[in-house]
């Protein structure tokens, strides 16, 4: 769900935690010398949870650092708090008007824009003892100056090595040696119910430690980042924890705290962390190449809902439906077609579209992968040589076009008119109708009904009248992309 949906519809907010925070230092040298650690004897055993977590905390806190960044912005004479997002103004009141947002000497009588320095406080993870630091991209995004502060109050200027906005990861470098560290855990081994500790500086309260459990793994669809695979936790995190450490009871880093889901701005026990394995992979590429080089299939993957499975005459919702194939892309060259279902990649089962996107993106370009595909009811294995993901992928699937009045169609709650090319254009969708619930929008173009093409309004109505009760599979074009929508009739 996108940020705007939380904001406008349910008054629930998803936002990144860049107000004030800390991070963790991991690894005491290069990554080659300190690989992902295997399970070590737990400091706090299941039978001793009544004992103190002090040994874990005392070992980890010296490796916690603060990151502050500043960037120059032009604001009106009424800048300060008036320029601040009301969500954050609710947290911090007028304190930022004079200090953080440059209120000193601000004259309300002047209307000319002026230059002010906007400060952001976040956190970082020192990945090597010689000064490489992992942090969130949103903490330093657009910064002119970045300062790292250690627990002994030592301050150092940092330079930006590289960023990856798609996963909200950035890598910094300071001129230092022999920095304290926290061991990196294999985050794939984290289990729902594991006890975790969150370390950070919520609301500027430095060196704060909270406890909770892993609430869920593999959280996606929040609209926070392009690539999401979050660890969810109920360990109390708030604005200021961004980039802070999420630790297991052995004192190992399993995630980087990055966002919260909150009602009216307060902590509700739903926080999200970037898994350590994903952060490590992205960071390594940024350090080696200056950017993340992702594998690219060139198709639009879709989750298979029960309604889609019914329309596809399938008894299962496993796999990923191919909603569109980009001409000339690796998927097209390998013969994949719209309507195919991808069941596994290199022998590993694929459960949803996000999992497929993540697996492909983390595979180096030029690698040949084996896809098990269900095509017209028959399974086959397809070899696909991945390309490098283009920097810009072209048209957006979110494009909305305005339609005319149109005429009521045989699809309940939907009006259509003839499209300029093939298919029919949706001119109206009644709120609350089955089509609206399925995701059909005004401006969409319907190209197929149950895998059969339609070329006119009469064609579309005939196809819909021939549909028996159940789910109807529509191939929809939105902007430059096509995908499937299953509508219950």
Secondary structure, DSSP 8 states (H G I E B T S, - for coil): --HHHIIIII-EEEEE--SS-----B-SS-TTTS--B-----SS-GGGTTS--HHHHHHHHTT-EEEEEEEEEEE-TT-GGGGS-HHHHHHHTTHHHHTTT--TT--TT--S-EEEEEEEEEEEEE-STTSEEEE-HHHHTT-SEEEEE-TT--EEEEEEEEEETTTTEEEEE-S--S---B-BB-GGG--TT-EEEEEE-GGG-TTEEEEEEEEEEEE--SSSSSS--EEEE-S---TT-TT-EEE-TTS-EEEEEEEEEEETTEEEEEEEEEEHHHHHHHHHHHHHHSS---EE--EEEEE--HHHHHHTT-S---SEEEEEE-TTSHHHHTT--TT-EEEEETTEE--SHHHHHHHHHTS-TT-EEEEEEEETTEEEEEEEE-EE--S---S-TT--------EE-SSTTEEEEE-SSSSEEEEEE-TTSHHHHHT--TT-EEEEETTEE--SHHHHHHHHHT--SSEEEEEEEETTEEEEEEEE-
